[in-house]
Amino acid sequence: MAGVEIWNNPACSKCATARATLDEAQVPYRLRAYLEQPPSAAELTTVLQRLGARPWEVCRIQEPAARELGMADWPQDEASEPRWIEAMVAHPELIQRPILLLDDGGALVGRTPEVLRLAVDRSSDG
């Protein structure tokens, strides 16, 4: 089935808004409980490529795990990307949410109404 995959945290209000927006637009989606089924490093790397983002751009550095790891002080350069990705895989709560994997091969971080509208538009074109 085509549609959007949502990396979903059921306790997250932004995830709930994303689900409601897709429901209202009748865009099919499947939920991935990424906290219980964390991505592998390779999978997260692919998602970052789809987002056009670097790991620190989608890392929740205010989370307790990030503070414990001192991630706010980590270098943000190409050589450091594997370290960021490994930390996010080990602590999936650090991954910004909701991530929407679109069936057109792209991906978006669905935190604003504008981005959610874009996701609906791109999912409806197929």
C-alpha positions, 0 to 999 in steps of 0.5 A: 500500500502506498502512503506515508510512513510516520515515525510516531510517538503516541505521546507527542502532540505534533505526531497527533496533529500529523495523524489528524492532518493525514486522516482529514486529507484521506492520505493513507499512512502507517505508523512506526513506533520508532521508540520501540523499533529504532532505526538502524544506523544505515536506515537513519542515514538513508532517512537523513539523506531523504530529509536533506538534513544532517543528524544534528538538525533533527536531534532533540538536544534538550532531551536528558540523554543528549544532555548526559552525552554532552551532545550540545558540545559535539562537533557538527562536521562530516567526520562527526556524523557517525557519532551523532547517528549512533547516539540517535539509534541508541537513544531514539527519543533524540530523533525529532518527530514526527518524521514523514517518509513520503512515497515519492522518496522524500521525507519531511519533519512534520512539525508545522501546518505548512509542512503537513500541507506539503506532505498532503500535497506531495502524497496526493499527486501520485 
